[in-house]
Amino acid sequence: MDNNLPTSIIIFGASGDLTQRKLIPSLFNLCRKGRMPNKFRIVGYGTTEYSADAFRAHLKEGVQHFASFEFKEDEWANFAPLLFYIQGKYDAPNFEKLDAEVSRWEDGPGNRIFYMATPPSVFPSIIDLLAHTKQLAEREDWRRVVIEKPFGTDLASAKQLNQQIHKALQEDQIYRIDHYLGKETVQNILVTRFSNTILEPLWNRNYIDHVEISVAEEVGVEHRGQFYDGVGVMRDMFQNHLLQLLSLVAMEPPASFAASALRNEKVKVLSSIRPMNAEAIAKNAVRAQYKGYLREAGVNPESKTPTFAAVKVQIDNWRWQGVPFYLRSGKALKKKLSQIIIEFKKPPLMLFNSTSDNLTPNMLVLFLQPDEGIHLRFEAKVPDTISETRSVDMEFKYAESFGKTAIPEAYERLLLDTITGDASLFTRADEVETAWGLIDPILDAWKGTTQPLDTYETGSWGPAKADALLARDGRIWSMWDGGKE
């Protein structure tokens, strides 16, 4: 299919925050960098009344306020004429009007991206309307549909949604977007693993003691109380972000970095995670709610929705058998951070004036945010001592090596991949369903338990039971921001 054909990017729900805050700043930056197709236009579609000029002014305000790069009037003057807006309802006559407008500009074959910046409940009807108006048919051009998370609320709804959209679309036309995978630091997990031969021989159960994956948020639910109360931390963070990070850390080297090979290995990892029954969940999963959550706007005063969770999982395959993975995420915690800690086993014998019991283990820390980079902690002899050792670290920081503005917005990378047809960083149907198959039993067990929901102080690292989860195994959570906390 010809990628030099005219390309239309149609955004449904274009008057919303996502378009103003993320999509247009990212597309504008791609245009500034010369990475957009030779001939393209961006068409916003929504029910809000906008003239073309008012829509452009609305988007300009978003770029000026939310973009991470310097805004320049001359660059915007070149970009703004490529922005259009169509007001209409979500029905067949208005979609026929949309098709006619885009076809008139294409004047022949043209590629189209349909971006669903709408509530998930609207996805199926939009796709049905696109199919009904024959806008999804491919000839010498292509059609791609971008679907925002959440993709379902449980396994049953995810399967139903997959079945609905597969009636109109082939799997290779569907781009299920998880902005977390667009982060440079997340992509760098694969580069760190597979481009550095000093690490791969050690990346297994023979040398690694355990793995910790933490995604912490300092803020509470803020203005998202009503939405979050129906979702909770497991659906909001674990089913997508944390399981994605786990799969990147644990996957086998793919045969190539083609989308299918990469996604095959991720699904294999998720399929190898040991299922847990109610007894195992009670032992290996912790849930809690921050104090004050019930007073948040939009939250049910009797809500049992967890805002924090910690889960221990085991991967039953040759590489990881016996190595626990500890996952945790929560709101209203001590600080905002996302990091992966690989803690290596202690030496079997200490040759210096010490024992392996009190020796600090080696640790590799992948900082995803903030202060993005990589730290390696190892042991060194303290000068002018007979045999005293001390932990020291080597570090790499993106800002120091590549500049403070080197890391682009995650949506920028994902939008570019959609345009070029690289689905590596997008989730496949079987991957989504496998992930829900792991999360559903935990949600069901919590829903049916008589155990009270734990609470934790805002500004802490969560409930005491999360510490006890590791303490039973003789371990502690490792926090790393230039030292332990």
SVG drawing of the C-alpha trace seen along z (x, -y; Angstrom):
<svg xmlns="http://www.w3.org/2000/svg" viewBox="-29 -34 74 58">
<polyline fill="none" stroke="black" stroke-width="0.4" points="0.0,0.0 1.3,-3.4 2.3,-5.6 2.7,-8.6 -1.0,-8.9 -2.9,-11.7 -3.4,-10.8 -6.4,-11.9 -6.3,-11.7 -9.9,-11.9 -10.3,-12.4 -13.7,-11.5 -14.4,-13.4 -12.1,-16.2 -13.4,-18.8 -12.2,-16.9 -9.2,-17.3 -7.2,-14.4 -7.2,-16.1 -6.2,-19.5 -3.6,-18.3 -2.0,-15.4 -3.0,-14.6 -2.6,-18.0 0.6,-19.0 2.1,-15.6 1.0,-15.9 2.2,-19.5 5.6,-18.4 5.8,-15.6 5.1,-18.2 7.8,-20.5 10.3,-17.6 9.2,-16.8 7.9,-13.3 4.3,-13.7 3.2,-12.4 3.9,-14.6 0.2,-15.4 -2.0,-15.2 -4.9,-16.9 -6.4,-16.5 -10.1,-16.5 -11.8,-16.9 -15.3,-15.4 -17.6,-16.0 -21.0,-17.3 -19.7,-20.5 -20.3,-23.5 -17.1,-25.0 -16.2,-27.0 -12.9,-26.0 -11.2,-29.1 -12.6,-28.6 -11.4,-25.0 -7.9,-26.1 -7.8,-28.7 -8.9,-26.1 -6.1,-23.8 -3.5,-26.5 -4.3,-27.4 -3.7,-23.7 -0.3,-23.6 0.8,-26.9 -0.2,-25.6 0.6,-21.8 3.4,-21.3 6.9,-20.6 8.6,-22.4 8.9,-26.1 5.9,-27.4 6.6,-29.5 3.9,-31.5 5.4,-30.9 5.4,-27.1 1.8,-27.2 0.8,-29.4 2.0,-26.6 0.3,-23.9 -3.1,-25.5 -4.5,-25.4 -4.2,-21.6 -6.8,-21.5 -10.5,-21.1 -13.6,-20.5 -16.9,-18.8 -19.8,-19.0 -22.2,-16.2 -24.1,-13.5 -22.9,-9.9 -25.3,-8.6 -25.2,-7.4 -26.2,-10.7 -23.4,-12.6 -20.8,-9.9 -21.7,-10.0 -21.2,-13.7 -17.8,-13.1 -16.8,-10.5 -17.8,-12.9 -15.8,-15.8 -12.6,-13.6 -13.1,-12.0 -13.4,-15.4 -10.0,-16.4 -8.3,-13.0 -9.5,-13.2 -8.8,-9.5 -7.2,-6.9 -6.2,-8.1 -5.1,-6.6 -7.2,-7.2 -6.6,-7.0 -9.7,-7.1 -8.8,-8.0 -11.3,-7.2 -10.9,-10.0 -14.3,-9.2 -15.7,-7.2 -15.1,-3.5 -18.9,-2.8 -19.0,-4.7 -16.3,-2.7 -18.5,0.1 -21.1,-2.3 -18.5,-4.5 -16.8,-1.5 -20.2,-0.1 -21.0,-3.5 -17.7,-3.6 -18.3,-0.1 -21.9,-0.9 -20.6,-4.0 -17.9,-1.8 -15.1,-4.0 -13.1,-1.0 -12.6,0.7 -9.0,1.0 -8.0,1.0 -4.6,-0.5 -4.9,-2.7 -5.1,-1.7 -7.4,-2.2 -6.3,-2.2 -8.4,-2.6 -6.8,-3.8 -8.7,-2.7 -7.9,-4.3 -7.8,-2.3 -9.6,-1.0 -10.3,1.9 -13.1,3.5 -13.7,3.6 -13.1,7.4 -12.4,10.4 -16.0,10.8 -16.4,7.2 -13.0,7.3 -13.9,10.4 -17.2,8.9 -15.5,5.7 -13.0,7.7 -15.8,9.6 -17.7,6.5 -14.8,4.7 -13.5,7.8 -16.8,7.8 -15.7,4.6 -11.9,4.7 -8.9,7.0 -6.6,7.3 -3.8,5.5 -6.0,2.5 -6.6,2.1 -4.2,0.0 -5.1,0.4 -3.1,-2.4 -1.6,-2.4 0.3,-5.7 2.7,-4.1 4.3,-2.0 5.1,-5.2 7.4,-6.5 11.1,-6.5 12.1,-5.0 9.7,-2.0 11.0,-1.4 14.5,-1.5 13.8,1.6 14.2,3.6 17.3,1.8 18.9,2.2 18.2,5.9 18.9,6.9 21.6,4.4 24.0,5.0 25.5,8.5 26.8,7.9 23.2,8.2 21.5,11.0 23.6,13.9 22.6,12.7 18.9,12.1 17.5,15.2 16.7,17.2 20.4,18.2 21.4,14.6 18.3,12.5 16.7,12.8 13.5,10.8 12.0,8.0 10.1,5.0 7.9,2.8 6.5,-0.3 4.2,-2.9 3.4,-5.5 1.3,-8.7 1.5,-11.5 -1.9,-13.0 -5.3,-11.5 -8.2,-11.0 -8.6,-14.8 -11.4,-15.6 -11.7,-12.0 -13.5,-10.7 -16.6,-9.4 -14.7,-7.7 -12.0,-6.2 -14.5,-4.9 -15.9,-2.6 -12.5,-1.5 -9.9,-1.2 -6.2,-0.6 -6.3,2.9 -8.2,1.9 -6.6,-1.6 -2.9,-0.5 -2.3,3.3 -4.2,4.7 -2.4,2.5 0.7,0.5 2.2,2.9 1.6,6.1 3.1,4.4 6.2,3.5 6.4,7.0 6.2,8.5 9.0,6.3 11.2,7.2 10.5,10.9 10.0,11.7 12.3,13.9 14.3,12.2 12.0,12.0 13.0,13.5 12.9,9.9 11.5,6.6 8.6,6.9 5.3,6.2 4.1,9.8 7.3,11.3 7.5,8.8 3.9,9.2 4.1,13.0 6.8,13.0 4.8,10.7 1.7,12.9 3.9,15.9 5.1,14.2 1.6,13.3 0.4,16.8 3.2,18.2 2.1,16.2 0.9,18.7 -2.9,18.5 -4.0,17.8 -7.1,19.2 -8.8,17.4 -6.4,18.7 -3.3,17.6 -4.8,14.2 -5.5,13.7 -1.8,14.4 -0.2,12.7 -2.4,9.6 -2.9,6.5 -5.5,3.8 -6.0,0.5 -7.6,-2.9 -6.1,-6.2 -7.6,-8.0 -9.8,-10.8 -10.8,-9.0 -14.4,-8.7 -14.6,-12.5 -13.5,-13.0 -16.0,-14.6 -17.9,-11.9 -16.9,-9.0 -19.5,-6.8 -19.2,-7.5 -19.3,-3.7 -17.0,-2.8 -14.7,0.3 -12.7,-0.7 -9.0,-0.2 -6.6,-3.0 -3.5,-0.9 -2.6,2.6 0.5,4.8 0.7,8.3 3.3,11.0 3.3,13.0 5.3,16.0 6.3,16.8 6.4,20.5 8.9,20.8 12.5,21.9 14.0,18.4 12.0,17.2 11.0,20.2 11.3,19.3 11.9,15.6 9.1,13.5 7.9,10.3 6.4,7.8 4.1,5.2 2.6,2.2 0.8,-1.0 -1.3,-3.5 -2.5,-7.1 -1.8,-9.7 1.6,-8.1 4.8,-9.7 6.1,-10.8 5.4,-10.3 7.7,-7.7 7.8,-4.7 10.7,-2.4 11.8,1.2 14.3,2.7 16.2,5.9 17.9,7.2 20.5,9.8 21.4,12.7 24.1,12.3 27.4,14.1 27.4,17.6 30.7,16.9 32.1,13.6 35.9,13.6 36.4,10.4 35.8,9.5 32.1,10.0 29.5,12.5 27.1,12.8 24.2,12.3 25.1,8.6 26.4,7.9 24.2,5.5 23.1,7.2 23.8,5.7 20.9,3.8 19.9,2.5 17.3,-0.2 15.4,-1.4 14.0,-4.8 11.0,-5.4 10.0,-8.7 11.0,-11.2 14.8,-11.7 14.7,-9.1 17.8,-6.9 19.5,-3.7 21.5,-3.0 23.7,-0.1 24.6,0.5 27.7,2.7 30.2,3.2 33.6,1.6 36.4,1.6 36.5,-1.5 40.0,-3.1 42.4,-2.8 40.6,0.1 41.7,3.7 38.5,5.2 35.6,2.9 33.2,2.7 30.5,0.1 27.8,-0.1 28.5,-2.6 26.6,-3.2 27.1,-4.0 24.3,-6.1 23.0,-7.2 20.5,-10.1 18.7,-11.0 18.8,-14.7 22.6,-14.7 23.4,-12.5 20.8,-13.8 19.5,-17.1 16.4,-18.0 14.1,-18.2 15.2,-15.0 12.3,-12.8 9.2,-13.4 5.6,-13.0 4.6,-9.3 1.7,-10.1 4.1,-11.5 5.8,-8.2 2.6,-6.2 1.0,-8.5 4.0,-8.2 4.0,-4.4 0.3,-4.5 1.1,-6.5 4.0,-4.3 2.1,-1.1 4.3,0.2 2.1,1.9 4.9,3.1 3.9,0.8 0.2,1.5 -1.6,4.3 -3.1,7.2 -6.5,8.8 -5.1,12.0 -2.7,9.9 -5.6,7.8 -7.7,10.9 -4.8,12.7 -4.1,9.8 -7.8,9.6 -7.7,13.3 -5.0,12.6 -6.8,9.6 -10.4,10.9 -9.8,13.6 -8.2,11.0 -11.1,8.6 -13.6,11.4 -11.8,12.6 -11.8,9.0 -15.4,8.5 -16.4,11.7 -14.1,11.3 -15.4,10.5 -12.0,9.0 -12.1,5.2 -10.4,2.9 -7.1,1.6 -6.4,-2.2 -3.2,-4.1 -2.0,-7.7 -1.7,-10.1 1.9,-10.8 3.0,-7.3 4.2,-4.3 0.9,-2.5 -0.4,-0.1 1.7,2.0 0.4,5.2 2.3,4.3 5.5,4.4 4.5,7.6 4.0,9.1 7.7,8.9 8.7,9.4 7.3,13.0 9.9,13.7 12.7,12.0 12.7,8.9 11.8,5.2 10.6,2.8 13.6,0.9 13.2,-2.8 15.9,-4.5 16.3,-8.2 20.0,-8.5 19.7,-6.2 17.3,-4.1 14.3,-5.4"/>
</svg>
